[in-house]
């Protein structure tokens, strides 16, 4: 069984619709995906409808945004109740904060002589229900001729540490774990940065963190061996995923996957 437990769609900052995500996942030989859009489960039912009659399962997920000491911390929620009021409130907070953040980032870019309008960013979102995110801004920068590619836009202009970068600041990590638990889900720390692991992990364990995202495409996270060791030490579940936003990232759905054996305890906890 092949799974990708970290996939995005146009419900947040991916480039493919939930239906097309399912089509590509089936074409890539995946048996299950988790749709984990930022601060929303809006695409889950669309993906599940597209999966009916096909050899693939869709896990209801979301990647919730938080900030710790000025650094973004993302927590994945799995097996969520998509009707949860707590998730709906998180989505509203995400829309409001990300809109303010996008305005500030555009202002910081303008101060560097790089002009991109709100309309240009909105054209990349596709819907006002989709919170504006850095990939939307990156694509707008490419369209406006300020960057050669999305990767170039992040590297020079809007990536972590760049002058135009602004943290998301939607909530604290403890708060988003509470949202996931309130929605009946399993909270898993997404791509945990090595710089924060030892300091932040005890705090997250105290409020109910249940897992770590261990397996990622090569070079995209701390050492899987080190993360597995920490997960064993703390009795945490192990997950893995590509953080796929679309084929422009250089790989297709199914190029990276985890096996059922690698994430067996997680699947059991979710009732699969």
Secondary structure as UniProt FT lines:
FT   STRAND          2..7
FT   TURN            10..13
FT   HELIX           18..27
FT   TURN            28..29
FT   STRAND          32..35
FT   TURN            42..43
FT   HELIX           44..51
FT   TURN            52..53
FT   STRAND          57..68
FT   TURN            69..70
FT   STRAND          71..78
FT   TURN            82..83
FT   HELIX           85..111
FT   TURN            112..113
FT   HELIX           118..125
FT   TURN            128..129
FT   HELIX           134..143
FT   TURN            144..145
FT   HELIX           150..153
FT   HELIX           154..158
FT   TURN            160..161
FT   TURN            163..164
FT   HELIX           173..182
FT   TURN            183..184
FT   STRAND          186..189
FT   TURN            190..191
FT   HELIX           194..206
FT   TURN            207..208
FT   STRAND          211..215
FT   TURN            218..219
FT   HELIX           224..234
FT   STRAND          237..240
FT   HELIX           247..249
FT   TURN            253..254
FT   STRAND          258..259
FT   TURN            260..263
FT   HELIX           264..269
FT   TURN            270..271
//
